[in-house]
Amino acid sequence: MIDVKNEEIILNICREKRVRLVIKREDLIHPFISGNKYRKLKYNLLEARNKGAEGLLTFGGAFSNHIAATAYAAQENGFRSIGVIRGEELEESVDDNPTLSYARSCGMDFHFVSRAAYRHKNDWEFIRELEQMFGSFYLVPEGGTNTQAVKGCEEILQPEDAEFDYIAVCVGTGGTISGLINSAKEHQHILGFPALKGDFLKDEILKFARRDNWSLIADYHFGGYAKINKELIDFINDFKRTTNIPLDPVYTGKMLFGLADMIKNDKFEPDTDILAVHTGGLQGIAGMNQRLEQKKLPLIDV
Ligand SMILES: *Cc1c(COP(=O)(O)O)cnc(C)c1O
């Protein structure tokens, strides 16, 4: 059992609108397998062991939290790990990429593929080719979402969280929100903040979620996955200054920006209690700051 604390934060807007906002600090689970990636890997690691697998193979992009988490968890649990990475050009720059060099330091072997080839990641022909290259392995899907992952995420909410009216979480592949949906109390509503553009997420969630106590708030993706602007960076830096809680720019920063904006616009009644799940992802800040520097944008304070 890991013990995760809930931390109440007092933003001016919360005081003004009398809305209580509490952060579930899943980001403190571990600096690299933080938050939901720990939850999502837990039962996959057990399953891999039960199946007698020697290695884990998974997929991800250049700054993937899931790649970093899988590499670490594989090493900790005595598995070999293979990362199929989107973008052939990255092969030349592993040393300069904080996420990939971390994963490599955990012993992960990489297989770099073009964006076109990466799209076939779920095709059996592609998987068979990988098996020919690397031998047999336990396959963890991109972002880690499968039935085992959802089961792990059903353990995020604890009995004492029953006091909250809303549970907020960011959504990438939909595994984490599905776990929350399945384990929430009768009176609770789950708000998902997609980190990417598009309507397909609803169908992904419906594959795993067993109830209709949820909605997606699609207004705060900032143009798409990993897209950010100065307003978001300023928000993340201000948030850290006022609360001492770091947010990542791809997921949790967008969710908290969205929640603060919704509170400001009276989307919640006074005396509403909101629990926002901090899903971690802080390892991605270093890579984002490299890109911000190139674009001459302000950096995220660390
Ligand atoms: C991966 C990730 C998510 C998205 O989780 P899904 O289960 O894919 O929806 C949210 N927040 C952080 C920090 C993540 O790394």
The ligand as a Gaussian input file, in Angstrom:
#p B3LYP/6-31G(d) Opt

LIG

0 1
 C       -0.068000       9.513000     -19.018000
 C       -0.525000      10.646000     -18.212000
 C       -1.886000      11.012000     -18.152000
 C       -2.937000      10.355000     -18.973000
 O       -3.379000       9.156000     -18.448000
 P       -4.319000       8.208000     -19.301000
 O       -4.574000       7.046000     -18.425000
 O       -3.525000       7.838000     -20.529000
 O       -5.533000       8.955000     -19.680000
 C       -2.239000      12.050000     -17.306000
 N       -1.313000      12.722000     -16.603000
 C       -0.009000      12.417000     -16.658000
 C        0.934000      13.225000     -15.875000
 C        0.432000      11.373000     -17.460000
 O        1.742000      11.097000     -17.512000

